[in-house]
Amino acid sequence: MIKIIGQNNSILNRFIYEIRCADIQKDSMRFRRNLERISEIFAYEISKELQYERAQAQTPLGIAEMFLPADGVVIASILRAGLPMHNGFLNFFDGAENAFISAYRKYSKDGSFKIQFEHLSCPNITDKVLIIVDPMLASGASMVLAYNALMERGEPKYTHIASIIASKEGVEYTMKNLPNKSITLWLGAIDDEMTAQSYIVPGLGDAGDLAYGGK
């Protein structure tokens, strides 16, 4: 299932505009904060998909009947660009467990590259709701690699994948190479083109460099 939450006009559009805008994105602190704010909106939308259970809140004047999330949540981010998104999700799912995947593009002399997986830090995810976050879904290769690595830590109840900007090709590759079960792909926008170096056009550039400086 694919949900594009940026296709309906909302304040989300402004935050996506600002991370795309070449002048505004020069302010790395604002860029990181916008990634975080966008992620908070994603987290709110995803929260509607969780299971809830009845609870009672004892107020100074009585008892209020409430419904609270019942699912255990694990937030997994692909380093390093995923860190601001991770913080945004954690602002809402403050009781969540956390996972981190280290993956990067390893370039050859001819300019081609492959996605190199290095490290995974992750709790057991069996029967939990897994949320994988990465600002950009370009070729889709790193997302599929991350998903497969996470599956070594258990079988999640459901998986949500959140990316702010995706390429059409990356969406197709991801959906083709992930199991067709219990997965929703949440996107802010889908762009039609991608360069030979797998940068999304118009995209926004390198999210990791914009957030934390050049490598």
DRENPA-3360 file (N, C-alpha, C; in nm, 2 decimals, always signed):
BEGIN
1 = MIKIIGQN = +0.08/-0.12/+0.00/+0.00/+0.00/+0.00/+0.09/+0.12/+0.00 ~ +0.05/+0.22/-0.08/+0.13/+0.35/-0.09/+0.03/+0.47/-0.05 ~ +0.08/+0.55/+0.04/+0.01/+0.67/+0.09/+0.10/+0.79/+0.07 ~ +0.05/+0.88/-0.02/+0.12/+1.01/-0.04/+0.06/+1.12/+0.03 ~ +0.11/+1.15/+0.15/+0.04/+1.25/+0.23/+0.06/+1.39/+0.19 ~ +0.15/+1.41/+0.10/+0.18/+1.55/+0.05/+0.09/+1.59/-0.06 ~ +0.00/+1.50/-0.11/-0.08/+1.53/-0.23/-0.20/+1.61/-0.19 ~ -0.23/+1.62/-0.06/-0.34/+1.71/-0.02/-0.28/+1.83/+0.05;
9 = NSILNRFI = -0.33/+1.95/+0.02/-0.28/+2.07/+0.07/-0.28/+2.08/+0.22 ~ -0.17/+2.10/+0.29/-0.16/+2.12/+0.43/-0.03/+2.20/+0.46 ~ -0.01/+2.22/+0.59/+0.12/+2.29/+0.63/+0.24/+2.20/+0.59 ~ +0.22/+2.07/+0.57/+0.33/+1.99/+0.53/+0.39/+2.04/+0.40 ~ +0.31/+2.09/+0.31/+0.36/+2.15/+0.19/+0.47/+2.25/+0.21 ~ +0.45/+2.34/+0.31/+0.55/+2.44/+0.34/+0.68/+2.38/+0.38 ~ +0.68/+2.28/+0.47/+0.80/+2.22/+0.52/+0.88/+2.15/+0.40 ~ +0.80/+2.08/+0.32/+0.87/+2.02/+0.20/+0.92/+2.12/+0.11;
17 = YEIRCADI = +0.85/+2.23/+0.09/+0.91/+2.34/+0.00/+1.04/+2.39/+0.06 ~ +1.05/+2.41/+0.19/+1.17/+2.46/+0.25/+1.29/+2.37/+0.24 ~ +1.26/+2.24/+0.25/+1.38/+2.15/+0.24/+1.42/+2.13/+0.09 ~ +1.34/+2.17/+0.00/+1.37/+2.16/-0.14/+1.44/+2.29/-0.18 ~ +1.41/+2.40/-0.12/+1.45/+2.54/-0.17/+1.60/+2.55/-0.14 ~ +1.68/+2.58/-0.25/+1.82/+2.58/-0.24/+1.87/+2.69/-0.15 ~ +1.80/+2.80/-0.14/+1.84/+2.91/-0.05/+1.81/+2.88/+0.10 ~ +1.70/+2.83/+0.12/+1.66/+2.80/+0.26/+1.74/+2.68/+0.32;
25 = QKDSMRFR = +1.77/+2.58/+0.24/+1.84/+2.46/+0.28/+1.98/+2.49/+0.32 ~ +2.03/+2.61/+0.29/+2.17/+2.64/+0.33/+2.18/+2.65/+0.48 ~ +2.07/+2.68/+0.55/+2.07/+2.68/+0.69/+2.05/+2.54/+0.74 ~ +2.16/+2.47/+0.78/+2.15/+2.33/+0.81/+2.06/+2.30/+0.94 ~ +2.06/+2.39/+1.03/+1.98/+2.38/+1.15/+1.83/+2.38/+1.11 ~ +1.79/+2.47/+1.02/+1.65/+2.48/+0.98/+1.62/+2.35/+0.89 ~ +1.72/+2.31/+0.81/+1.69/+2.19/+0.73/+1.66/+2.07/+0.82 ~ +1.74/+2.05/+0.93/+1.72/+1.94/+1.02/+1.59/+1.95/+1.09;
33 = RNLERISE = +1.55/+2.08/+1.13/+1.43/+2.10/+1.20/+1.31/+2.07/+1.11 ~ +1.32/+2.11/+0.98/+1.21/+2.08/+0.89/+1.19/+1.93/+0.86 ~ +1.30/+1.86/+0.86/+1.29/+1.71/+0.85/+1.22/+1.66/+0.97 ~ +1.25/+1.71/+1.09/+1.19/+1.67/+1.21/+1.04/+1.70/+1.21 ~ +1.00/+1.82/+1.17/+0.86/+1.86/+1.17/+0.78/+1.78/+1.07 ~ +0.84/+1.75/+0.95/+0.77/+1.66/+0.86/+0.75/+1.53/+0.91 ~ +0.85/+1.48/+0.99/+0.84/+1.34/+1.05/+0.73/+1.34/+1.15 ~ +0.71/+1.45/+1.23/+0.61/+1.45/+1.33/+0.47/+1.44/+1.26;
41 = IFAYEISK = +0.45/+1.50/+1.14/+0.33/+1.49/+1.07/+0.31/+1.34/+1.02 ~ +0.42/+1.28/+0.97/+0.41/+1.14/+0.93/+0.37/+1.05/+1.05 ~ +0.44/+1.08/+1.16/+0.41/+1.00/+1.28/+0.26/+1.01/+1.32 ~ +0.21/+1.13/+1.32/+0.06/+1.14/+1.35/-0.02/+1.06/+1.26 ~ +0.01/+1.07/+1.13/-0.08/+0.99/+1.03/-0.06/+0.84/+1.06 ~ +0.06/+0.80/+1.08/+0.08/+0.65/+1.10/+0.01/+0.61/+1.23 ~ +0.01/+0.70/+1.33/-0.05/+0.66/+1.46/-0.20/+0.62/+1.44 ~ -0.26/+0.67/+1.34/-0.40/+0.63/+1.31/-0.42/+0.48/+1.27;
49 = ELQYERAQ = -0.31/+0.42/+1.23/-0.31/+0.28/+1.19/-0.28/+0.18/+1.30 ~ -0.25/+0.23/+1.42/-0.22/+0.14/+1.53/-0.34/+0.08/+1.59 ~ -0.32/-0.02/+1.67/-0.42/-0.08/+1.75/-0.43/+0.00/+1.88 ~ -0.55/+0.01/+1.94/-0.57/+0.09/+2.06/-0.65/+0.01/+2.16 ~ -0.63/+0.04/+2.29/-0.70/-0.02/+2.40/-0.75/+0.08/+2.50 ~ -0.86/+0.04/+2.56/-0.92/+0.13/+2.66/-0.84/+0.16/+2.78 ~ -0.84/+0.28/+2.83/-0.77/+0.32/+2.95/-0.85/+0.42/+3.03 ~ -0.82/+0.44/+3.15/-0.89/+0.53/+3.24/-0.79/+0.63/+3.29;
57 = AQTPLGIA = -0.82/+0.76/+3.28/-0.74/+0.87/+3.33/-0.81/+0.92/+3.46 ~ -0.75/+0.92/+3.57/-0.80/+0.98/+3.69/-0.77/+1.13/+3.69 ~ -0.87/+1.21/+3.67/-0.85/+1.35/+3.68/-0.88/+1.40/+3.82 ~ -0.85/+1.53/+3.85/-0.89/+1.59/+3.98/-1.04/+1.58/+4.01 ~ -1.12/+1.56/+3.90/-1.27/+1.57/+3.92/-1.34/+1.44/+3.88 ~ -1.26/+1.34/+3.84/-1.33/+1.21/+3.80/-1.25/+1.13/+3.72 ~ -1.31/+1.04/+3.64/-1.24/+0.94/+3.56/-1.28/+0.97/+3.41 ~ -1.18/+0.98/+3.33/-1.20/+1.00/+3.18/-1.17/+0.87/+3.11;
65 = EMFLPADG = -1.26/+0.82/+3.03/-1.24/+0.70/+2.95/-1.16/+0.74/+2.82 ~ -1.05/+0.67/+2.80/-0.96/+0.70/+2.69/-0.93/+0.58/+2.61 ~ -0.87/+0.60/+2.49/-0.81/+0.49/+2.41/-0.67/+0.52/+2.38 ~ -0.57/+0.43/+2.42/-0.43/+0.46/+2.40/-0.37/+0.35/+2.31 ~ -0.26/+0.39/+2.24/-0.20/+0.29/+2.15/-0.15/+0.17/+2.23 ~ -0.18/+0.05/+2.17/-0.15/-0.08/+2.24/-0.03/-0.15/+2.18 ~ +0.01/-0.10/+2.06/+0.12/-0.17/+1.99/+0.26/-0.13/+2.04 ~ +0.35/-0.22/+2.04/+0.49/-0.19/+2.06/+0.55/-0.14/+1.93;
73 = VVIASILR = +0.62/-0.03/+1.94/+0.67/+0.03/+1.82/+0.83/+0.03/+1.82 ~ +0.89/+0.00/+1.70/+1.03/+0.01/+1.69/+1.06/+0.11/+1.57 ~ +1.13/+0.22/+1.59/+1.17/+0.31/+1.49/+1.31/+0.28/+1.44 ~ +1.32/+0.26/+1.31/+1.45/+0.22/+1.25/+1.49/+0.33/+1.15 ~ +1.61/+0.39/+1.17/+1.65/+0.49/+1.07/+1.78/+0.44/+1.00 ~ +1.80/+0.49/+0.88/+1.92/+0.46/+0.80/+2.01/+0.58/+0.82 ~ +2.13/+0.55/+0.87/+2.23/+0.66/+0.90/+2.29/+0.71/+0.77 ~ +2.32/+0.84/+0.77/+2.31/+0.93/+0.87/+2.19/+1.03/+0.85;
81 = AGLPMHNG = +2.14/+1.03/+0.73/+2.03/+1.12/+0.69/+1.90/+1.10/+0.76 ~ +1.89/+0.97/+0.81/+1.76/+0.94/+0.88/+1.75/+0.99/+1.02 ~ +1.86/+1.05/+1.08/+1.86/+1.09/+1.22/+1.76/+1.20/+1.25 ~ +1.74/+1.31/+1.17/+1.64/+1.41/+1.20/+1.50/+1.35/+1.20 ~ +1.48/+1.26/+1.10/+1.34/+1.20/+1.09/+1.32/+1.11/+1.21 ~ +1.42/+1.04/+1.25/+1.41/+0.95/+1.37/+1.37/+1.03/+1.49 ~ +1.43/+1.15/+1.51/+1.40/+1.23/+1.63/+1.25/+1.28/+1.62 ~ +1.21/+1.31/+1.50/+1.07/+1.36/+1.48/+0.97/+1.25/+1.52;
89 = FLNFFDGA = +1.00/+1.13/+1.47/+0.91/+1.02/+1.51/+0.91/+0.99/+1.66 ~ +1.03/+1.00/+1.72/+1.05/+0.97/+1.86/+0.98/+1.08/+1.94 ~ +0.96/+1.20/+1.89/+0.89/+1.31/+1.96/+0.74/+1.26/+1.99 ~ +0.69/+1.18/+1.89/+0.55/+1.14/+1.91/+0.54/+1.00/+1.97 ~ +0.63/+0.91/+1.92/+0.63/+0.77/+1.98/+0.74/+0.77/+2.08 ~ +0.72/+0.84/+2.19/+0.83/+0.86/+2.29/+0.86/+0.73/+2.37 ~ +0.78/+0.63/+2.36/+0.81/+0.50/+2.43/+0.86/+0.40/+2.33 ~ +0.89/+0.44/+2.21/+0.93/+0.34/+2.11/+1.07/+0.29/+2.14;
97 = ENAFISAY = +1.10/+0.17/+2.09/+1.24/+0.12/+2.09/+1.30/+0.17/+1.96 ~ +1.43/+0.15/+1.95/+1.51/+0.22/+1.84/+1.60/+0.12/+1.77 ~ +1.62/+0.14/+1.64/+1.71/+0.06/+1.56/+1.78/+0.16/+1.46 ~ +1.91/+0.12/+1.43/+1.99/+0.20/+1.34/+2.06/+0.12/+1.25 ~ +2.06/+0.16/+1.12/+2.12/+0.08/+1.01/+2.23/+0.17/+0.95 ~ +2.35/+0.12/+0.93/+2.46/+0.19/+0.87/+2.47/+0.13/+0.73 ~ +2.45/+0.22/+0.63/+2.46/+0.18/+0.49/+2.51/+0.30/+0.41 ~ +2.58/+0.28/+0.31/+2.63/+0.39/+0.23/+2.66/+0.35/+0.08;
105 = RKYSKDGS = +2.68/+0.45/+0.00/+2.71/+0.42/-0.14/+2.86/+0.40/-0.16 ~ +2.90/+0.28/-0.20/+3.05/+0.25/-0.23/+3.07/+0.26/-0.38 ~ +3.15/+0.37/-0.41/+3.17/+0.40/-0.56/+3.29/+0.33/-0.61 ~ +3.28/+0.29/-0.74/+3.39/+0.23/-0.81/+3.46/+0.34/-0.89 ~ +3.57/+0.31/-0.95/+3.65/+0.41/-1.03/+3.57/+0.46/-1.15 ~ +3.48/+0.38/-1.20/+3.40/+0.41/-1.32/+3.28/+0.50/-1.29 ~ +3.26/+0.53/-1.16/+3.15/+0.61/-1.12/+3.03/+0.53/-1.07 ~ +3.03/+0.40/-1.10/+2.91/+0.32/-1.05/+2.93/+0.30/-0.91;
113 = FKIQFEHL = +2.82/+0.25/-0.84/+2.83/+0.23/-0.70/+2.73/+0.11/-0.66 ~ +2.76/+0.06/-0.54/+2.66/-0.04/-0.48/+2.64/+0.01/-0.34 ~ +2.53/-0.04/-0.29/+2.49/+0.00/-0.15/+2.57/-0.10/-0.06 ~ +2.65/-0.05/+0.03/+2.73/-0.13/+0.12/+2.66/-0.12/+0.26 ~ +2.63/-0.24/+0.31/+2.57/-0.25/+0.45/+2.69/-0.28/+0.55 ~ +2.69/-0.21/+0.66/+2.79/-0.22/+0.76/+2.75/-0.27/+0.90 ~ +2.64/-0.21/+0.95/+2.61/-0.23/+1.09/+2.46/-0.22/+1.11 ~ +2.41/-0.30/+1.21/+2.27/-0.30/+1.25/+2.27/-0.30/+1.40;
121 = SCPNITDK = +2.20/-0.21/+1.46/+2.17/-0.21/+1.60/+2.02/-0.21/+1.62 ~ +1.97/-0.32/+1.67/+1.82/-0.34/+1.67/+1.77/-0.43/+1.78 ~ +1.66/-0.40/+1.85/+1.60/-0.50/+1.94/+1.52/-0.60/+1.86 ~ +1.47/-0.70/+1.93/+1.38/-0.80/+1.87/+1.25/-0.72/+1.82 ~ +1.21/-0.75/+1.70/+1.10/-0.67/+1.64/+0.98/-0.76/+1.63 ~ +0.98/-0.89/+1.67/+0.87/-0.98/+1.66/+0.74/-0.92/+1.72 ~ +0.63/-0.92/+1.64/+0.50/-0.88/+1.68/+0.49/-0.73/+1.72 ~ +0.59/-0.65/+1.68/+0.59/-0.51/+1.70/+0.56/-0.44/+1.57;
129 = VLIIVDPM = +0.52/-0.31/+1.58/+0.51/-0.23/+1.46/+0.64/-0.16/+1.43 ~ +0.70/-0.19/+1.31/+0.83/-0.14/+1.27/+0.80/-0.02/+1.18 ~ +0.87/+0.09/+1.21/+0.87/+0.21/+1.12/+1.01/+0.24/+1.07 ~ +1.03/+0.22/+0.94/+1.17/+0.25/+0.88/+1.16/+0.39/+0.82 ~ +1.26/+0.47/+0.86/+1.26/+0.61/+0.81/+1.39/+0.64/+0.73 ~ +1.37/+0.72/+0.62/+1.49/+0.77/+0.55/+1.43/+0.88/+0.46 ~ +1.49/+1.00/+0.46/+1.43/+1.11/+0.39/+1.41/+1.09/+0.24 ~ +1.51/+1.02/+0.18/+1.50/+1.00/+0.03/+1.49/+0.85/+0.00;
137 = LASGASMV = +1.40/+0.83/-0.09/+1.39/+0.69/-0.15/+1.42/+0.71/-0.30 ~ +1.55/+0.69/-0.33/+1.60/+0.72/-0.46/+1.59/+0.59/-0.55 ~ +1.69/+0.51/-0.55/+1.69/+0.38/-0.63/+1.60/+0.27/-0.55 ~ +1.59/+0.29/-0.42/+1.52/+0.19/-0.34/+1.61/+0.08/-0.29 ~ +1.73/+0.07/-0.34/+1.82/-0.04/-0.30/+1.86/-0.04/-0.15 ~ +1.89/+0.08/-0.09/+1.92/+0.08/+0.05/+1.80/+0.05/+0.14 ~ +1.68/+0.09/+0.10/+1.57/+0.05/+0.18/+1.54/-0.10/+0.18 ~ +1.55/-0.16/+0.06/+1.53/-0.30/+0.06/+1.64/-0.38/+0.14;
145 = LAYNALME = +1.77/-0.33/+0.13/+1.87/-0.38/+0.20/+1.85/-0.37/+0.35 ~ +1.80/-0.25/+0.40/+1.77/-0.23/+0.54/+1.66/-0.32/+0.59 ~ +1.56/-0.33/+0.51/+1.44/-0.41/+0.54/+1.49/-0.56/+0.56 ~ +1.56/-0.61/+0.47/+1.61/-0.75/+0.48/+1.70/-0.77/+0.60 ~ +1.78/-0.67/+0.63/+1.86/-0.68/+0.75/+1.78/-0.68/+0.88 ~ +1.68/-0.60/+0.89/+1.59/-0.59/+1.00/+1.51/-0.72/+1.02 ~ +1.48/-0.79/+0.92/+1.40/-0.91/+0.93/+1.48/-1.02/+1.00 ~ +1.61/-1.00/+1.01/+1.69/-1.10/+1.08/+1.67/-1.09/+1.23;
153 = RGEPKYTH = +1.60/-0.98/+1.28/+1.57/-0.96/+1.42/+1.43/-0.99/+1.46 ~ +1.36/-1.06/+1.37/+1.22/-1.10/+1.41/+1.12/-1.07/+1.30 ~ +1.00/-1.11/+1.32/+0.89/-1.09/+1.23/+0.79/-0.98/+1.28 ~ +0.80/-0.86/+1.23/+0.71/-0.75/+1.28/+0.56/-0.78/+1.25 ~ +0.48/-0.72/+1.34/+0.34/-0.73/+1.32/+0.30/-0.65/+1.19 ~ +0.36/-0.54/+1.17/+0.33/-0.46/+1.05/+0.45/-0.37/+1.03 ~ +0.48/-0.33/+0.91/+0.59/-0.24/+0.87/+0.54/-0.12/+0.80 ~ +0.58/+0.00/+0.85/+0.56/+0.13/+0.78/+0.69/+0.18/+0.74;
161 = IASIIASK = +0.70/+0.22/+0.61/+0.82/+0.28/+0.55/+0.79/+0.43/+0.52 ~ +0.87/+0.52/+0.58/+0.84/+0.66/+0.56/+0.96/+0.73/+0.49 ~ +0.93/+0.79/+0.38/+1.03/+0.87/+0.31/+0.97/+1.00/+0.26 ~ +1.04/+1.11/+0.27/+0.98/+1.24/+0.23/+0.97/+1.26/+0.08 ~ +1.08/+1.24/+0.01/+1.09/+1.25/-0.13/+1.13/+1.12/-0.19 ~ +1.05/+1.07/-0.29/+1.08/+0.94/-0.36/+1.09/+0.96/-0.51 ~ +1.16/+0.88/-0.57/+1.16/+0.87/-0.72/+1.06/+0.77/-0.76 ~ +1.00/+0.79/-0.87/+0.90/+0.69/-0.93/+0.97/+0.55/-0.94;
169 = EGVEYTMK = +1.10/+0.55/-0.99/+1.17/+0.43/-1.01/+1.20/+0.36/-0.87 ~ +1.23/+0.44/-0.77/+1.26/+0.39/-0.64/+1.14/+0.32/-0.58 ~ +1.02/+0.39/-0.60/+0.90/+0.33/-0.54/+0.87/+0.19/-0.61 ~ +0.88/+0.19/-0.74/+0.86/+0.06/-0.81/+0.95/-0.05/-0.77 ~ +1.08/-0.01/-0.75/+1.18/-0.11/-0.71/+1.15/-0.16/-0.57 ~ +1.12/-0.07/-0.48/+1.09/-0.11/-0.34/+0.97/-0.20/-0.33 ~ +0.86/-0.16/-0.40/+0.74/-0.25/-0.39/+0.76/-0.38/-0.46 ~ +0.84/-0.38/-0.56/+0.87/-0.51/-0.63/+0.95/-0.61/-0.55;
177 = NLPNKSIT = +1.05/-0.55/-0.47/+1.14/-0.63/-0.40/+1.12/-0.65/-0.25 ~ +1.01/-0.60/-0.20/+0.96/-0.63/-0.06/+0.84/-0.72/-0.07 ~ +0.82/-0.81/+0.03/+0.71/-0.90/+0.03/+0.58/-0.82/+0.03 ~ +0.48/-0.87/-0.05/+0.36/-0.81/-0.06/+0.26/-0.84/+0.05 ~ +0.31/-0.80/+0.17/+0.23/-0.83/+0.29/+0.26/-0.73/+0.40 ~ +0.16/-0.68/+0.47/+0.18/-0.60/+0.59/+0.28/-0.49/+0.58 ~ +0.28/-0.42/+0.47/+0.37/-0.30/+0.45/+0.30/-0.19/+0.39 ~ +0.32/-0.07/+0.45/+0.27/+0.06/+0.39/+0.38/+0.15/+0.37;
185 = LWLGAIDD = +0.39/+0.21/+0.25/+0.49/+0.31/+0.21/+0.43/+0.44/+0.22 ~ +0.48/+0.53/+0.31/+0.43/+0.66/+0.33/+0.53/+0.76/+0.27 ~ +0.48/+0.85/+0.18/+0.56/+0.94/+0.11/+0.51/+1.08/+0.12 ~ +0.60/+1.18/+0.11/+0.56/+1.32/+0.10/+0.53/+1.36/-0.04 ~ +0.62/+1.31/-0.14/+0.61/+1.35/-0.28/+0.68/+1.24/-0.36 ~ +0.64/+1.22/-0.48/+0.71/+1.14/-0.58/+0.75/+1.22/-0.70 ~ +0.89/+1.22/-0.72/+0.94/+1.29/-0.84/+0.96/+1.19/-0.95 ~ +0.95/+1.23/-1.08/+0.96/+1.14/-1.19/+1.09/+1.10/-1.24;
193 = EMTAQSYI = +1.20/+1.18/-1.21/+1.33/+1.15/-1.27/+1.43/+1.12/-1.16 ~ +1.54/+1.05/-1.21/+1.66/+1.02/-1.13/+1.78/+1.02/-1.22 ~ +1.89/+1.08/-1.17/+2.02/+1.09/-1.24/+2.08/+0.95/-1.25 ~ +2.19/+0.94/-1.33/+2.27/+0.82/-1.34/+2.33/+0.78/-1.20 ~ +2.35/+0.88/-1.12/+2.41/+0.86/-0.99/+2.31/+0.84/-0.88 ~ +2.18/+0.82/-0.93/+2.07/+0.79/-0.84/+2.03/+0.90/-0.74 ~ +2.05/+1.03/-0.80/+1.99/+1.14/-0.72/+1.86/+1.18/-0.79 ~ +1.76/+1.20/-0.70/+1.62/+1.23/-0.74/+1.62/+1.37/-0.80;
201 = VPGLGDAG = +1.55/+1.39/-0.91/+1.53/+1.52/-0.98/+1.38/+1.55/-0.99 ~ +1.33/+1.67/-0.94/+1.41/+1.78/-0.88/+1.47/+1.75/-0.74 ~ +1.41/+1.66/-0.66/+1.46/+1.62/-0.54/+1.49/+1.73/-0.45 ~ +1.61/+1.72/-0.38/+1.66/+1.83/-0.29/+1.81/+1.83/-0.28 ~ +1.88/+1.73/-0.33/+2.02/+1.72/-0.32/+2.05/+1.60/-0.22 ~ +2.16/+1.61/-0.15/+2.20/+1.51/-0.06/+2.15/+1.54/+0.08 ~ +2.05/+1.47/+0.13/+1.99/+1.51/+0.26/+2.09/+1.50/+0.38 ~ +2.18/+1.40/+0.37/+2.28/+1.38/+0.48/+2.38/+1.50/+0.48;
209 = DLAYGGK = +2.43/+1.54/+0.36/+2.52/+1.65/+0.36/+2.45/+1.78/+0.40 ~ +2.33/+1.80/+0.36/+2.25/+1.92/+0.40/+2.23/+1.93/+0.55 ~ +2.21/+1.81/+0.61/+2.18/+1.81/+0.75/+2.31/+1.82/+0.84 ~ +2.42/+1.76/+0.79/+2.53/+1.74/+0.88/+2.67/+1.78/+0.81 ~ +2.66/+1.83/+0.69/+2.79/+1.87/+0.63/+2.84/+1.76/+0.53 ~ +2.93/+1.80/+0.45/+2.99/+1.71/+0.35/+3.07/+1.60/+0.42 ~ +3.08/+1.49/+0.35/+3.15/+1.37/+0.40/+3.30/+1.38/+0.36;
% end
